[in-house]
């Protein structure tokens, strides 16, 4: 079964229908959102489709190698200038259609006012190895 990564973004995706930032939600709204996510994951664990998931903090920095013997280079943190991932879930499903179906359900998590967020989620397949072609030899 193919694996897919469902990505939740802090910004960079099209605006959600219920586009109130989480830092403006009440504690009850945050709890309801987290409970929805946990219930969703638990349901997928029962079907064998859940692999892993995690929420991420808004802080982050880009880091890159800068050459032998030199410290890594960073650009920040400058969270306000990036397209940041809010969280992710890895699913193992029968195919792309099922991944899209589950992403649609996940998009309905409640937000401000207890109403579904209708947020955009990025669905990315895991890269798989290309099929191997058996060697053939020509005798002649």
N, CA, C and O atoms as a GROMACS GRO file, in nm:
protein
  560
    1UNK      N    1   0.085  -0.119   0.000
    1UNK     CA    2   0.000   0.000   0.000
    1UNK      C    3   0.089   0.124   0.000
    1UNK      O    4   0.190   0.128   0.071
    2UNK      N    5   0.054   0.224  -0.078
    2UNK     CA    6   0.136   0.344  -0.082
    2UNK      C    7   0.117   0.431   0.043
    2UNK      O    8   0.009   0.434   0.103
    3UNK      N    9   0.224   0.499   0.079
    3UNK     CA   10   0.219   0.591   0.192
    3UNK      C   11   0.209   0.734   0.139
    3UNK      O   12   0.265   0.769   0.036
    4UNK      N   13   0.134   0.815   0.215
    4UNK     CA   14   0.116   0.956   0.183
    4UNK      C   15   0.141   1.040   0.306
    4UNK      O   16   0.115   0.997   0.418
    5UNK      N   17   0.192   1.159   0.283
    5UNK     CA   18   0.213   1.257   0.388
    5UNK      C   19   0.105   1.363   0.373
    5UNK      O   20   0.093   1.425   0.267
    6UNK      N   21   0.027   1.384   0.479
    6UNK     CA   22  -0.072   1.492   0.482
    6UNK      C   23  -0.011   1.606   0.560
    6UNK      O   24   0.019   1.591   0.679
    7UNK      N   25   0.008   1.720   0.495
    7UNK     CA   26   0.074   1.835   0.559
    7UNK      C   27  -0.026   1.944   0.589
    7UNK      O   28  -0.106   1.984   0.505
    8UNK      N   29  -0.019   1.993   0.714
    8UNK     CA   30  -0.098   2.109   0.758
    8UNK      C   31  -0.001   2.228   0.762
    8UNK      O   32   0.107   2.218   0.820
    9UNK      N   33  -0.039   2.338   0.701
    9UNK     CA   34   0.048   2.455   0.693
    9UNK      C   35  -0.003   2.568   0.781
    9UNK      O   36  -0.123   2.590   0.794
   10UNK      N   37   0.092   2.641   0.842
   10UNK     CA   38   0.056   2.764   0.913
   10UNK      C   39   0.020   2.872   0.812
   10UNK      O   40  -0.071   2.951   0.836
   11UNK      N   41   0.092   2.876   0.701
   11UNK     CA   42   0.065   2.972   0.594
   11UNK      C   43   0.129   2.919   0.467
   11UNK      O   44   0.212   2.828   0.471
   12UNK      N   45   0.091   2.974   0.357
   12UNK     CA   46   0.145   2.929   0.230
   12UNK      C   47   0.042   2.855   0.148
   12UNK      O   48   0.053   2.848   0.025
   13UNK      N   49  -0.059   2.799   0.213
   13UNK     CA   50  -0.168   2.732   0.143
   13UNK      C   51  -0.279   2.834   0.120
   13UNK      O   52  -0.279   2.941   0.182
   14UNK      N   53  -0.374   2.803   0.031
   14UNK     CA   54  -0.489   2.893   0.017
   14UNK      C   55  -0.561   2.908   0.152
   14UNK      O   56  -0.557   2.818   0.235
   15UNK      N   57  -0.624   3.021   0.171
   15UNK     CA   58  -0.693   3.049   0.298
   15UNK      C   59  -0.804   2.948   0.323
   15UNK      O   60  -0.876   2.907   0.231
   16UNK      N   61  -0.817   2.909   0.448
   16UNK     CA   62  -0.925   2.819   0.489
   16UNK      C   63  -1.056   2.895   0.494
   16UNK      O   64  -1.056   3.018   0.498
   17UNK      N   65  -1.168   2.824   0.492
   17UNK     CA   66  -1.298   2.888   0.504
   17UNK      C   67  -1.312   2.955   0.641
   17UNK      O   68  -1.350   3.071   0.650
   18UNK      N   69  -1.279   2.881   0.747
   18UNK     CA   70  -1.282   2.935   0.884
   18UNK      C   71  -1.137   2.973   0.918
   18UNK      O   72  -1.067   2.899   0.987
   19UNK      N   73  -1.094   3.089   0.868
   19UNK     CA   74  -0.953   3.127   0.869
   19UNK      C   75  -0.915   3.214   0.989
   19UNK      O   76  -0.856   3.321   0.972
   20UNK      N   77  -0.947   3.169   1.109
   20UNK     CA   78  -0.909   3.240   1.231
   20UNK      C   79  -0.783   3.171   1.285
   20UNK      O   80  -0.788   3.052   1.313
   21UNK      N   81  -0.671   3.243   1.300
   21UNK     CA   82  -0.548   3.181   1.348
   21UNK      C   83  -0.568   3.115   1.485
   21UNK      O   84  -0.643   3.165   1.569
   22UNK      N   85  -0.500   3.003   1.507
   22UNK     CA   86  -0.517   2.925   1.630
   22UNK      C   87  -0.483   3.007   1.755
   22UNK      O   88  -0.539   2.982   1.862
   23UNK      N   89  -0.392   3.104   1.742
   23UNK     CA   90  -0.358   3.184   1.861
   23UNK      C   91  -0.473   3.275   1.906
   23UNK      O   92  -0.464   3.341   2.009
   24UNK      N   93  -0.582   3.279   1.826
   24UNK     CA   94  -0.700   3.355   1.863
   24UNK      C   95  -0.816   3.265   1.907
   24UNK      O   96  -0.926   3.315   1.933
   25UNK      N   97  -0.793   3.135   1.916
   25UNK     CA   98  -0.896   3.042   1.960
   25UNK      C   99  -0.901   3.037   2.111
   25UNK      O  100  -0.803   3.068   2.179
   26UNK      N  101  -1.015   2.997   2.163
   26UNK     CA  102  -1.028   2.976   2.307
   26UNK      C  103  -0.963   2.842   2.343
   26UNK      O  104  -0.943   2.759   2.256
   27UNK      N  105  -0.929   2.821   2.470
   27UNK     CA  106  -0.874   2.690   2.511
   27UNK      C  107  -0.969   2.575   2.475
   27UNK      O  108  -0.923   2.466   2.440
   28UNK      N  109  -1.099   2.597   2.484
   28UNK     CA  110  -1.196   2.493   2.450
   28UNK      C  111  -1.192   2.460   2.300
   28UNK      O  112  -1.203   2.344   2.262
   29UNK      N  113  -1.176   2.563   2.216
   29UNK     CA  114  -1.168   2.541   2.072
   29UNK      C  115  -1.042   2.463   2.036
   29UNK      O  116  -1.044   2.375   1.950
   30UNK      N  117  -0.931   2.495   2.103
   30UNK     CA  118  -0.806   2.423   2.079
   30UNK      C  119  -0.822   2.277   2.123
   30UNK      O  120  -0.780   2.186   2.051
   31UNK      N  121  -0.881   2.255   2.240
   31UNK     CA  122  -0.903   2.118   2.289
   31UNK      C  123  -0.990   2.038   2.193
   31UNK      O  124  -0.962   1.921   2.168
   32UNK      N  125  -1.095   2.100   2.140
   32UNK     CA  126  -1.184   2.030   2.047
   32UNK      C  127  -1.110   1.994   1.918
   32UNK      O  128  -1.131   1.886   1.863
   33UNK      N  129  -1.025   2.084   1.872
   33UNK     CA  130  -0.946   2.058   1.751
   33UNK      C  131  -0.852   1.940   1.773
   33UNK      O  132  -0.844   1.848   1.691
   34UNK      N  133  -0.780   1.943   1.883
   34UNK     CA  134  -0.685   1.835   1.914
   34UNK      C  135  -0.759   1.703   1.933
   34UNK      O  136  -0.710   1.599   1.889
   35UNK      N  137  -0.874   1.706   1.997
   35UNK     CA  138  -0.952   1.584   2.016
   35UNK      C  139  -0.996   1.526   1.882
   35UNK      O  140  -0.991   1.404   1.861
   36UNK      N  141  -1.038   1.612   1.790
   36UNK     CA  142  -1.076   1.567   1.656
   36UNK      C  143  -0.959   1.497   1.588
   36UNK      O  144  -0.975   1.389   1.530
   37UNK      N  145  -0.841   1.558   1.596
   37UNK     CA  146  -0.721   1.500   1.535
   37UNK      C  147  -0.688   1.365   1.599
   37UNK      O  148  -0.656   1.269   1.528
   38UNK      N  149  -0.695   1.357   1.730
   38UNK     CA  150  -0.666   1.232   1.801
   38UNK      C  151  -0.768   1.123   1.765
   38UNK      O  152  -0.731   1.008   1.743
   39UNK      N  153  -0.896   1.160   1.760
   39UNK     CA  154  -1.000   1.063   1.724
   39UNK      C  155  -0.982   1.013   1.580
   39UNK      O  156  -1.000   0.895   1.552
   40UNK      N  157  -0.946   1.104   1.491
   40UNK     CA  158  -0.920   1.068   1.351
   40UNK      C  159  -0.806   0.968   1.342
   40UNK      O  160  -0.818   0.866   1.274
   41UNK      N  161  -0.696   0.996   1.412
   41UNK     CA  162  -0.580   0.906   1.411
   41UNK      C  163  -0.616   0.771   1.472
   41UNK      O  164  -0.575   0.667   1.420
   42UNK      N  165  -0.692   0.770   1.580
   42UNK     CA  166  -0.731   0.645   1.645
   42UNK      C  167  -0.816   0.559   1.551
   42UNK      O  168  -0.801   0.437   1.546
   43UNK      N  169  -0.906   0.625   1.477
   43UNK     CA  170  -0.989   0.551   1.382
   43UNK      C  171  -0.903   0.487   1.272
   43UNK      O  172  -0.928   0.373   1.232
   44UNK      N  173  -0.801   0.561   1.225
   44UNK     CA  174  -0.714   0.507   1.121
   44UNK      C  175  -0.619   0.400   1.176
   44UNK      O  176  -0.576   0.312   1.102
   45UNK      N  177  -0.587   0.408   1.304
   45UNK     CA  178  -0.507   0.300   1.364
   45UNK      C  179  -0.584   0.169   1.358
   45UNK      O  180  -0.526   0.064   1.331
   46UNK      N  181  -0.715   0.174   1.382
   46UNK     CA  182  -0.798   0.053   1.380
   46UNK      C  183  -0.806  -0.008   1.240
   46UNK      O  184  -0.817  -0.130   1.228
   47UNK      N  185  -0.800   0.074   1.135
   47UNK     CA  186  -0.806   0.022   0.999
   47UNK      C  187  -0.667  -0.011   0.944
   47UNK      O  188  -0.655  -0.064   0.833
   48UNK      N  189  -0.562   0.021   1.021
   48UNK     CA  190  -0.425  -0.005   0.975
   48UNK      C  191  -0.372   0.101   0.880
   48UNK      O  192  -0.269   0.080   0.817
   49UNK      N  193  -0.442   0.214   0.869
   49UNK     CA  194  -0.401   0.318   0.775
   49UNK      C  195  -0.316   0.428   0.838
   49UNK      O  196  -0.254   0.506   0.766
   50UNK      N  197  -0.311   0.435   0.970
   50UNK     CA  198  -0.233   0.540   1.038
   50UNK      C  199  -0.090   0.491   1.059
   50UNK      O  200  -0.069   0.379   1.106
   51UNK      N  201   0.007   0.573   1.024
   51UNK     CA  202   0.147   0.540   1.048
   51UNK      C  203   0.202   0.627   1.160
   51UNK      O  204   0.255   0.575   1.258
   52UNK      N  205   0.189   0.760   1.148
   52UNK     CA  206   0.242   0.851   1.249
   52UNK      C  207   0.189   0.991   1.221
   52UNK      O  208   0.142   1.020   1.111
   53UNK      N  209   0.196   1.078   1.319
   53UNK     CA  210   0.156   1.217   1.302
   53UNK      C  211   0.211   1.301   1.414
   53UNK      O  212   0.243   1.250   1.522
   54UNK      N  213   0.222   1.431   1.389
   54UNK     CA  214   0.281   1.520   1.488
   54UNK      C  215   0.239   1.664   1.458
   54UNK      O  216   0.230   1.704   1.342
   55UNK      N  217   0.214   1.740   1.562
   55UNK     CA  218   0.193   1.885   1.548
   55UNK      C  219   0.329   1.951   1.570
   55UNK      O  220   0.411   1.903   1.647
   56UNK      N  221   0.352   2.062   1.501
   56UNK     CA  222   0.479   2.132   1.510
   56UNK      C  223   0.459   2.275   1.557
   56UNK      O  224   0.357   2.337   1.528
   57UNK      N  225   0.558   2.328   1.628
   57UNK     CA  226   0.556   2.467   1.672
   57UNK      C  227   0.580   2.559   1.551
   57UNK      O  228   0.631   2.514   1.448
   58UNK      N  229   0.543   2.684   1.564
   58UNK     CA  230   0.558   2.780   1.454
   58UNK      C  231   0.703   2.822   1.434
   58UNK      O  232   0.739   2.867   1.325
   59UNK      N  233   0.787   2.808   1.536
   59UNK     CA  234   0.926   2.851   1.523
   59UNK      C  235   1.002   2.755   1.432
   59UNK      O  236   0.973   2.635   1.430
   60UNK      N  237   1.098   2.809   1.359
   60UNK     CA  238   1.180   2.724   1.274
   60UNK      C  239   1.288   2.805   1.206
   60UNK      O  240   1.280   2.928   1.201
   61UNK      N  241   1.387   2.738   1.154
   61UNK     CA  242   1.497   2.804   1.084
   61UNK      C  243   1.541   2.715   0.970
   61UNK      O  244   1.535   2.593   0.980
   62UNK      N  245   1.586   2.776   0.861
   62UNK     CA  246   1.650   2.702   0.753
   62UNK      C  247   1.796   2.684   0.791
   62UNK      O  248   1.858   2.776   0.843
   63UNK      N  249   1.850   2.567   0.766
   63UNK     CA  250   1.990   2.536   0.799
   63UNK      C  251   2.054   2.469   0.678
   63UNK      O  252   1.990   2.387   0.612
   64UNK      N  253   2.181   2.504   0.650
   64UNK     CA  254   2.252   2.437   0.542
   64UNK      C  255   2.400   2.422   0.576
   64UNK      O  256   2.454   2.496   0.659
   65UNK      N  257   2.463   2.328   0.514
   65UNK     CA  258   2.607   2.301   0.526
   65UNK      C  259   2.682   2.417   0.463
   65UNK      O  260   2.642   2.467   0.358
   66UNK      N  261   2.793   2.461   0.526
   66UNK     CA  262   2.869   2.575   0.473
   66UNK      C  263   3.014   2.540   0.444
   66UNK      O  264   3.097   2.629   0.428
   67UNK      N  265   3.044   2.412   0.437
   67UNK     CA  266   3.180   2.373   0.401
   67UNK      C  267   3.253   2.305   0.516
   67UNK      O  268   3.216   2.320   0.633
   68UNK      N  269   3.355   2.231   0.483
   68UNK     CA  270   3.434   2.155   0.578
   68UNK      C  271   3.488   2.246   0.689
   68UNK      O  272   3.550   2.349   0.662
   69UNK      N  273   3.465   2.205   0.813
   69UNK     CA  274   3.518   2.277   0.928
   69UNK      C  275   3.445   2.405   0.962
   69UNK      O  276   3.488   2.478   1.052
   70UNK      N  277   3.339   2.436   0.895
   70UNK     CA  278   3.263   2.558   0.922
   70UNK      C  279   3.130   2.521   0.985
   70UNK      O  280   3.075   2.415   0.955
   71UNK      N  281   3.078   2.607   1.072
   71UNK     CA  282   2.947   2.576   1.133
   71UNK      C  283   2.836   2.587   1.029
   71UNK      O  284   2.851   2.657   0.929
   72UNK      N  285   2.726   2.518   1.053
   72UNK     CA  286   2.612   2.531   0.961
   72UNK      C  287   2.563   2.676   0.956
   72UNK      O  288   2.575   2.750   1.053
   73UNK      N  289   2.508   2.714   0.843
   73UNK     CA  290   2.452   2.846   0.823
   73UNK      C  291   2.303   2.838   0.850
   73UNK      O  292   2.236   2.744   0.806
   74UNK      N  293   2.249   2.936   0.924
   74UNK     CA  294   2.105   2.944   0.947
   74UNK      C  295   2.054   3.080   0.902
   74UNK      O  296   2.132   3.175   0.889
   75UNK      N  297   1.927   3.088   0.878
   75UNK     CA  298   1.868   3.215   0.835
   75UNK      C  299   1.779   3.277   0.941
   75UNK      O  300   1.715   3.378   0.914
   76UNK      N  301   1.774   3.222   1.059
   76UNK     CA  302   1.672   3.276   1.148
   76UNK      C  303   1.691   3.237   1.291
   76UNK      O  304   1.805   3.221   1.335
   77UNK      N  305   1.589   3.221   1.365
   77UNK     CA  306   1.452   3.197   1.317
   77UNK      C  307   1.378   3.325   1.278
   77UNK      O  308   1.386   3.428   1.345
   78UNK      N  309   1.307   3.314   1.169
   78UNK     CA  310   1.220   3.422   1.121
   78UNK      C  311   1.089   3.359   1.078
   78UNK      O  312   1.056   3.359   0.959
   79UNK      N  313   1.014   3.307   1.173
   79UNK     CA  314   0.893   3.231   1.141
   79UNK      C  315   0.794   3.310   1.057
   79UNK      O  316   0.721   3.252   0.977
   80UNK      N  317   0.791   3.442   1.073
   80UNK     CA  318   0.690   3.519   1.003
   80UNK      C  319   0.717   3.529   0.853
   80UNK      O  320   0.631   3.576   0.778
   81UNK      N  321   0.834   3.487   0.807
   81UNK     CA  322   0.867   3.501   0.665
   81UNK      C  323   0.860   3.370   0.590
   81UNK      O  324   0.892   3.366   0.471
   82UNK      N  325   0.818   3.263   0.653
   82UNK     CA  326   0.824   3.132   0.591
   82UNK      C  327   0.686   3.069   0.572
   82UNK      O  328   0.589   3.106   0.637
   83UNK      N  329   0.682   2.974   0.480
   83UNK     CA  330   0.571   2.882   0.468
   83UNK      C  331   0.604   2.768   0.563
   83UNK      O  332   0.687   2.683   0.531
   84UNK      N  333   0.542   2.766   0.680
   84UNK     CA  334   0.576   2.669   0.782
   84UNK      C  335   0.472   2.559   0.793
   84UNK      O  336   0.353   2.581   0.775
   85UNK      N  337   0.521   2.441   0.822
   85UNK     CA  338   0.433   2.326   0.841
   85UNK      C  339   0.385   2.324   0.985
   85UNK      O  340   0.465   2.331   1.078
   86UNK      N  341   0.254   2.316   1.002
   86UNK     CA  342   0.194   2.313   1.136
   86UNK      C  343   0.192   2.172   1.193
   86UNK      O  344   0.194   2.154   1.314
   87UNK      N  345   0.189   2.074   1.106
   87UNK     CA  346   0.188   1.936   1.150
   87UNK      C  347   0.176   1.844   1.030
   87UNK      O  348   0.159   1.888   0.917
   88UNK      N  349   0.186   1.716   1.058
   88UNK     CA  350   0.180   1.618   0.951
   88UNK      C  351   0.124   1.487   1.002
   88UNK      O  352   0.125   1.458   1.122
   89UNK      N  353   0.075   1.410   0.908
   89UNK     CA  354   0.028   1.276   0.938
   89UNK      C  355   0.070   1.187   0.822
   89UNK      O  356   0.055   1.224   0.706
   90UNK      N  357   0.123   1.071   0.855
   90UNK     CA  358   0.159   0.973   0.753
   90UNK      C  359   0.051   0.865   0.753
   90UNK      O  360   0.017   0.809   0.857
   91UNK      N  361  -0.001   0.839   0.635
   91UNK     CA  362  -0.102   0.734   0.621
   91UNK      C  363  -0.053   0.630   0.522
   91UNK      O  364   0.028   0.661   0.434
   92UNK      N  365  -0.100   0.510   0.535
   92UNK     CA  366  -0.065   0.399   0.448
   92UNK      C  367  -0.196   0.343   0.395
   92UNK      O  368  -0.266   0.269   0.465
   93UNK      N  369  -0.230   0.379   0.272
   93UNK     CA  370  -0.364   0.352   0.219
   93UNK      C  371  -0.358   0.280   0.084
   93UNK      O  372  -0.251   0.259   0.029
   94UNK      N  373  -0.475   0.243   0.034
   94UNK     CA  374  -0.483   0.169  -0.092
   94UNK      C  375  -0.440   0.251  -0.213
   94UNK      O  376  -0.397   0.195  -0.314
   95UNK      N  377  -0.453   0.382  -0.206
   95UNK     CA  378  -0.416   0.463  -0.322
   95UNK      C  379  -0.447   0.610  -0.301
   95UNK      O  380  -0.492   0.652  -0.194
   96UNK      N  381  -0.422   0.686  -0.406
   96UNK     CA  382  -0.438   0.831  -0.403
   96UNK      C  383  -0.580   0.873  -0.367
   96UNK      O  384  -0.599   0.966  -0.289
   97UNK      N  385  -0.679   0.805  -0.421
   97UNK     CA  386  -0.818   0.843  -0.395
   97UNK      C  387  -0.850   0.835  -0.245
   97UNK      O  388  -0.916   0.923  -0.191
   98UNK      N  389  -0.802   0.729  -0.179
   98UNK     CA  390  -0.824   0.714  -0.034
   98UNK      C  391  -0.748   0.823   0.041
   98UNK      O  392  -0.801   0.876   0.139
   99UNK      N  393  -0.628   0.857  -0.001
   99UNK     CA  394  -0.550   0.963   0.064
   99UNK      C  395  -0.626   1.096   0.055
   99UNK      O  396  -0.630   1.171   0.153
  100UNK      N  397  -0.684   1.125  -0.060
  100UNK     CA  398  -0.761   1.249  -0.078
  100UNK      C  399  -0.887   1.246   0.008
  100UNK      O  400  -0.922   1.346   0.069
  101UNK      N  401  -0.953   1.131   0.013
  101UNK     CA  402  -1.073   1.118   0.097
  101UNK      C  403  -1.041   1.147   0.244
  101UNK      O  404  -1.114   1.220   0.311
  102UNK      N  405  -0.932   1.090   0.294
  102UNK     CA  406  -0.894   1.112   0.434
  102UNK      C  407  -0.849   1.256   0.458
  102UNK      O  408  -0.879   1.313   0.563
  103UNK      N  409  -0.777   1.315   0.363
  103UNK     CA  410  -0.736   1.455   0.378
  103UNK      C  411  -0.859   1.545   0.387
  103UNK      O  412  -0.860   1.642   0.463
  104UNK      N  413  -0.962   1.514   0.310
  104UNK     CA  414  -1.086   1.590   0.316
  104UNK      C  415  -1.151   1.582   0.454
  104UNK      O  416  -1.200   1.682   0.506
  105UNK      N  417  -1.150   1.462   0.512
  105UNK     CA  418  -1.205   1.447   0.648
  105UNK      C  419  -1.122   1.525   0.749
  105UNK      O  420  -1.176   1.590   0.838
  106UNK      N  421  -0.991   1.518   0.736
  106UNK     CA  422  -0.903   1.588   0.829
  106UNK      C  423  -0.921   1.739   0.819
  106UNK      O  424  -0.907   1.810   0.919
  107UNK      N  425  -0.952   1.788   0.700
  107UNK     CA  426  -0.975   1.930   0.677
  107UNK      C  427  -1.097   1.983   0.753
  107UNK      O  428  -1.110   2.104   0.772
  108UNK      N  429  -1.184   1.892   0.796
  108UNK     CA  430  -1.306   1.932   0.866
  108UNK      C  431  -1.286   1.949   1.016
  108UNK      O  432  -1.383   1.969   1.089
  109UNK      N  433  -1.162   1.940   1.065
  109UNK     CA  434  -1.137   1.959   1.208
  109UNK      C  435  -1.194   2.093   1.253
  109UNK      O  436  -1.186   2.191   1.179
  110UNK      N  437  -1.251   2.098   1.373
  110UNK     CA  438  -1.312   2.224   1.418
  110UNK      C  439  -1.207   2.330   1.452
  110UNK      O  440  -1.095   2.300   1.491
  111UNK      N  441  -1.247   2.453   1.434
  111UNK     CA  442  -1.163   2.567   1.468
  111UNK      C  443  -1.242   2.668   1.550
  111UNK      O  444  -1.317   2.630   1.639
  112UNK      N  445  -1.224   2.794   1.518
  112UNK     CA  446  -1.293   2.901   1.590
  112UNK      C  447  -1.443   2.882   1.583
  112UNK      O  448  -1.498   2.852   1.477
  113UNK      N  449  -1.510   2.899   1.696
  113UNK     CA  450  -1.654   2.885   1.703
  113UNK      C  451  -1.701   2.740   1.693
  113UNK      O  452  -1.821   2.715   1.682
  114UNK      N  453  -1.607   2.646   1.695
  114UNK     CA  454  -1.643   2.505   1.684
  114UNK      C  455  -1.679   2.464   1.542
  114UNK      O  456  -1.719   2.349   1.520
  115UNK      N  457  -1.665   2.555   1.447
  115UNK     CA  458  -1.700   2.526   1.308
  115UNK      C  459  -1.581   2.463   1.236
  115UNK      O  460  -1.466   2.496   1.268
  116UNK      N  461  -1.606   2.374   1.139
  116UNK     CA  462  -1.495   2.314   1.064
  116UNK      C  463  -1.407   2.421   1.001
  116UNK      O  464  -1.455   2.525   0.956
  117UNK      N  465  -1.277   2.393   0.999
  117UNK     CA  466  -1.182   2.488   0.942
  117UNK      C  467  -1.192   2.489   0.789
  117UNK      O  468  -1.182   2.594   0.727
  118UNK      N  469  -1.212   2.373   0.730
  118UNK     CA  470  -1.207   2.359   0.584
  118UNK      C  471  -1.072   2.407   0.532
  118UNK      O  472  -1.063   2.476   0.431
  119UNK      N  473  -0.966   2.370   0.605
  119UNK     CA  474  -0.832   2.412   0.564
  119UNK      C  475  -0.782   2.327   0.448
  119UNK      O  476  -0.826   2.213   0.429
  120UNK      N  477  -0.691   2.383   0.372
  120UNK     CA  478  -0.627   2.310   0.264
  120UNK      C  479  -0.515   2.227   0.323
  120UNK      O  480  -0.434   2.277   0.401
  121UNK      N  481  -0.510   2.099   0.286
  121UNK     CA  482  -0.402   2.011   0.329
  121UNK      C  483  -0.324   1.967   0.205
  121UNK      O  484  -0.382   1.942   0.100
  122UNK      N  485  -0.195   1.958   0.220
  122UNK     CA  486  -0.112   1.911   0.110
  122UNK      C  487  -0.101   1.759   0.120
  122UNK      O  488  -0.068   1.706   0.226
  123UNK      N  489  -0.128   1.689   0.011
  123UNK     CA  490  -0.118   1.543   0.006
  123UNK      C  491   0.003   1.509  -0.081
  123UNK      O  492   0.005   1.540  -0.201
  124UNK      N  493   0.102   1.444  -0.021
  124UNK     CA  494   0.226   1.412  -0.092
  124UNK      C  495   0.256   1.263  -0.081
  124UNK      O  496   0.265   1.210   0.029
  125UNK      N  497   0.271   1.194  -0.194
  125UNK     CA  498   0.307   1.052  -0.188
  125UNK      C  499   0.454   1.037  -0.149
  125UNK      O  500   0.537   1.123  -0.179
  126UNK      N  501   0.484   0.927  -0.081
  126UNK     CA  502   0.623   0.895  -0.053
  126UNK      C  503   0.688   0.855  -0.184
  126UNK      O  504   0.625   0.790  -0.268
  127UNK      N  505   0.813   0.892  -0.202
  127UNK     CA  506   0.888   0.853  -0.319
  127UNK      C  507   0.920   0.704  -0.307
  127UNK      O  508   0.969   0.658  -0.204
  128UNK      N  509   0.892   0.632  -0.411
  128UNK     CA  510   0.922   0.489  -0.410
  128UNK      C  511   1.031   0.460  -0.511
  128UNK      O  512   1.053   0.537  -0.605
  129UNK      N  513   1.099   0.349  -0.491
  129UNK     CA  514   1.205   0.310  -0.583
  129UNK      C  515   1.144   0.271  -0.717
  129UNK      O  516   1.038   0.208  -0.721
  130UNK      N  517   1.210   0.308  -0.827
  130UNK     CA  518   1.157   0.267  -0.958
  130UNK      C  519   1.167   0.115  -0.972
  130UNK      O  520   1.253   0.053  -0.909
  131UNK      N  521   1.082   0.056  -1.053
  131UNK     CA  522   1.092  -0.089  -1.070
  131UNK      C  523   1.225  -0.126  -1.132
  131UNK      O  524   1.279  -0.054  -1.216
  132UNK      N  525   1.276  -0.238  -1.091
  132UNK     CA  526   1.403  -0.283  -1.148
  132UNK      C  527   1.376  -0.363  -1.274
  132UNK      O  528   1.278  -0.438  -1.283
  133UNK      N  529   1.462  -0.345  -1.370
  133UNK     CA  530   1.450  -0.417  -1.496
  133UNK      C  531   1.556  -0.526  -1.496
  133UNK      O  532   1.674  -0.497  -1.482
  134UNK      N  533   1.515  -0.651  -1.510
  134UNK     CA  534   1.616  -0.756  -1.507
  134UNK      C  535   1.714  -0.740  -1.621
  134UNK      O  536   1.678  -0.699  -1.732
  135UNK      N  537   1.837  -0.772  -1.593
  135UNK     CA  538   1.940  -0.762  -1.698
  135UNK      C  539   1.913  -0.869  -1.802
  135UNK      O  540   1.870  -0.980  -1.771
  136UNK      N  541   1.940  -0.834  -1.925
  136UNK     CA  542   1.931  -0.934  -2.030
  136UNK      C  543   2.062  -0.934  -2.105
  136UNK      O  544   2.129  -0.831  -2.117
  137UNK      N  545   2.096  -1.044  -2.152
  137UNK     CA  546   2.221  -1.052  -2.226
  137UNK      C  547   2.190  -1.097  -2.368
  137UNK      O  548   2.098  -1.176  -2.393
  138UNK      N  549   2.267  -1.046  -2.457
  138UNK     CA  550   2.251  -1.082  -2.597
  138UNK      C  551   2.365  -1.176  -2.632
  138UNK      O  552   2.482  -1.140  -2.616
  139UNK      N  553   2.334  -1.292  -2.680
  139UNK     CA  554   2.435  -1.390  -2.718
  139UNK      C  555   2.448  -1.386  -2.869
  139UNK      O  556   2.348  -1.388  -2.941
  140UNK      N  557   2.564  -1.382  -2.915
  140UNK     CA  558   2.574  -1.386  -3.059
  140UNK      C  559   2.707  -1.400  -3.107
  140UNK      O  560   2.730  -1.404  -3.228
   0.00000   0.00000   0.00000
